[in-house]
C-alpha cells in the first residue's frame, strides 16, 4: 500500500476530526439494525395480515399457532431493537444501558398489546384504498400491491412505538417505507382512520401534521412547514407545531403544497398543483383559475 493511501486511511480513521458522523459503540451497547427492523416489520405484517405475509398456508385451524409463533419472535427481536434505540439515545453510558433491559421488555410488551387496535385502524385504511380506487379489484390486491398500505402500515407501527417513548427506531421504520415507496410520513404525525394515498410517490407528511378521518391524498402532496423559528443562539426550535391540520373528509389532489400551521376545514377539496399557506374553510373548493386565450 503506497504512502498516499496510508495517509488517506489515517485521515479517515481520525474520528475526533469528524465526531458528529463517527459512532463509537461502547462494550455491551447494541446498535439498531436495519436488517432486523425489516424482519420485525415483516413479522408484524404476518401478524396483522395473516395469509398475505408470512406463512401463506395459515387457516382458521392453525391461526392461533401462527400468531403465537410470530408474537414470540416479535417479542424477542423488538425487545433487542428497543434496547438498542434506548442505549443509542442514552449517550453511550454503559451503566445506564445495562439497566435498560427491563424497560425494553416492558415497551415491547406494551407495543404488542396495541396490535389489535393497530390492525383495526389499518383495516379502515385498506377499506378506504379499495373504495377510493375503481381500479382495485379486491382487498387482497390492496394489501399485496398498494404502496400506500405499506407506507401507512410502517407509519402506524412507528407511531405506536414513538408514543411509547422509543427513540430512533420509529424514524428508521418510516424511512424504510420512504425508501421502498417514495412516501415520506414522519412517525410523529397524527393520522385518523380511513386514510388513503392514491399512487403515493412524492407524498411528504411532516412531524406535527394532524390529519382527520376519511382523508384522501394523491401523489406529490406536501404537508410541510413554512420556516423554522430560531432560538437566541440561532438554532431551530424543535418540538413546536409547524405543520398543517387537515380536517375530516378532505381530498387533496396531486402535487399540492400545504404549508405552516394552517387549518383545512372538514369536507374541503384542494385541487392539483395548488400552493396553500392560509386557512381553508370547511367545504371550500380550492382550484386553479383557468386562463382563457383568444
HUBEL-V271989 format. One record per residue. N is the residue number from 1. PHI is phi in whole degrees, 0 to 359 (* if undefined). PSI is psi as a letter, one per 40 degrees, with the letter a starting at -180 (999 if undefined). Layout:
BEGIN
{{N | PHI | PSI} {N | PHI | PSI}}
END
This chain:
BEGIN
{{1 | * | h} {2 | 282 | i} {3 | 297 | d} {4 | 295 | d} {5 | 292 | d} {6 | 298 | d} {7 | 296 | d} {8 | 296 | d} {9 | 298 | d} {10 | 297 | d} {11 | 295 | d} {12 | 292 | d} {13 | 276 | e} {14 | 279 | g} {15 | 294 | d} {16 | 293 | d} {17 | 288 | d} {18 | 226 | f} {19 | 300 | d} {20 | 292 | d} {21 | 248 | e} {22 | 244 | h} {23 | 246 | h} {24 | 254 | h} {25 | 277 | h} {26 | 285 | i} {27 | 300 | h} {28 | 72 | e} {29 | 261 | h} {30 | 290 | i} {31 | 252 | i} {32 | 302 | i} {33 | 236 | h} {34 | 297 | d} {35 | 297 | d} {36 | 290 | d} {37 | 295 | d} {38 | 297 | d} {39 | 295 | d} {40 | 297 | d} {41 | 297 | d} {42 | 296 | d} {43 | 295 | d} {44 | 296 | d} {45 | 298 | d} {46 | 293 | d} {47 | 283 | d} {48 | 281 | d} {49 | 235 | g} {50 | 299 | h} {51 | 93 | d} {52 | 269 | d} {53 | 234 | i} {54 | 79 | b} {55 | 287 | h} {56 | 288 | e} {57 | 271 | e} {58 | 296 | i} {59 | 218 | a} {60 | 299 | d} {61 | 283 | d} {62 | 253 | e} {63 | 301 | d} {64 | 300 | d} {65 | 295 | d} {66 | 303 | d} {67 | 294 | d} {68 | 299 | d} {69 | 298 | d} {70 | 289 | d} {71 | 296 | d} {72 | 298 | d} {73 | 297 | d} {74 | 298 | d} {75 | 303 | d} {76 | 293 | d} {77 | 294 | d} {78 | 291 | d} {79 | 302 | d} {80 | 295 | d} {81 | 287 | d} {82 | 297 | d} {83 | 301 | d} {84 | 298 | d} {85 | 295 | d} {86 | 294 | d} {87 | 295 | d} {88 | 299 | d} {89 | 280 | e} {90 | 275 | e} {91 | 85 | f} {92 | 65 | f} {93 | 271 | h} {94 | 303 | d} {95 | 299 | d} {96 | 295 | d} {97 | 297 | d} {98 | 294 | d} {99 | 264 | e} {100 | 274 | e} {101 | 308 | d} {102 | 298 | d} {103 | 299 | d} {104 | 298 | d} {105 | 297 | d} {106 | 295 | d} {107 | 291 | d} {108 | 297 | d} {109 | 295 | d} {110 | 297 | d} {111 | 294 | d} {112 | 300 | d} {113 | 298 | d} {114 | 271 | e} {115 | 302 | d} {116 | 300 | d} {117 | 288 | d} {118 | 296 | d} {119 | 295 | d} {120 | 301 | d} {121 | 292 | d} {122 | 294 | d} {123 | 300 | d} {124 | 295 | d} {125 | 293 | d} {126 | 296 | d} {127 | 301 | d} {128 | 297 | d} {129 | 295 | d} {130 | 294 | d} {131 | 289 | d} {132 | 269 | e} {133 | 228 | h} {134 | 297 | e} {135 | 280 | e} {136 | 286 | h} {137 | 265 | d} {138 | 196 | i} {139 | 298 | d} {140 | 300 | d} {141 | 297 | d} {142 | 297 | d} {143 | 294 | d} {144 | 289 | d} {145 | 251 | d} {146 | 281 | h} {147 | 298 | d} {148 | 298 | d} {149 | 291 | d} {150 | 297 | d} {151 | 292 | d} {152 | 291 | d} {153 | 300 | d} {154 | 300 | d} {155 | 299 | d} {156 | 293 | d} {157 | 296 | d} {158 | 294 | d} {159 | 298 | d} {160 | 297 | d} {161 | 294 | d} {162 | 298 | d} {163 | 290 | e} {164 | 273 | e} {165 | 84 | f} {166 | 275 | h} {167 | 274 | i} {168 | 66 | d} {169 | 303 | d} {170 | 302 | d} {171 | 293 | d} {172 | 298 | d} {173 | 295 | d} {174 | 287 | d} {175 | 289 | d} {176 | 299 | d} {177 | 293 | d} {178 | 301 | d} {179 | 296 | d} {180 | 280 | d} {181 | 243 | e} {182 | 81 | e} {183 | 257 | h} {184 | 250 | h} {185 | 244 | h} {186 | 289 | h} {187 | 297 | e} {188 | 278 | e} {189 | 296 | i} {190 | 249 | h} {191 | 229 | h} {192 | 284 | a} {193 | 278 | i} {194 | 55 | f} {195 | 262 | h} {196 | 217 | i} {197 | 235 | h} {198 | 277 | h} {199 | 69 | c} {200 | 103 | d} {201 | 306 | h} {202 | 89 | e} {203 | 288 | h} {204 | 230 | h} {205 | 235 | h} {206 | 284 | i} {207 | 302 | d} {208 | 256 | e} {209 | 295 | i} {210 | 236 | h} {211 | 238 | h} {212 | 284 | a} {213 | 265 | i} {214 | 59 | f} {215 | 257 | h} {216 | 236 | h} {217 | 237 | i} {218 | 247 | i} {219 | 300 | i} {220 | 80 | e} {221 | 286 | h} {222 | 238 | h} {223 | 253 | g} {224 | 240 | a} {225 | 257 | i} {226 | 288 | d} {227 | 203 | i} {228 | 246 | h} {229 | 299 | i} {230 | 251 | i} {231 | 276 | a} {232 | 296 | e} {233 | 264 | e} {234 | 82 | e} {235 | 263 | i} {236 | 300 | h} {237 | 278 | h} {238 | 260 | i} {239 | 82 | e} {240 | 250 | i} {241 | 294 | h} {242 | 230 | e} {243 | 244 | i} {244 | 292 | i} {245 | 246 | h} {246 | 256 | h} {247 | 285 | a} {248 | 277 | i} {249 | 57 | f} {250 | 260 | i} {251 | 241 | h} {252 | 235 | h} {253 | 277 | i} {254 | 299 | i} {255 | 65 | f} {256 | 275 | i} {257 | 240 | h} {258 | 239 | h} {259 | 235 | i} {260 | 89 | a} {261 | 273 | f} {262 | 268 | i} {263 | 240 | h} {264 | 256 | h} {265 | 290 | i} {266 | 305 | h} {267 | 75 | e} {268 | 287 | i} {269 | 234 | h} {270 | 247 | h} {271 | 290 | i} {272 | 286 | i} {273 | 58 | f} {274 | 251 | i} {275 | 257 | h} {276 | 236 | h} {277 | 224 | f} {278 | 221 | i} {279 | 305 | i} {280 | 245 | h} {281 | 295 | i} {282 | 302 | h} {283 | 78 | e} {284 | 288 | i} {285 | 239 | h} {286 | 256 | h} {287 | 226 | i} {288 | 286 | i} {289 | 286 | h} {290 | 283 | h} {291 | 262 | h} {292 | 262 | h} {293 | 246 | i} {294 | 261 | 999}}
END
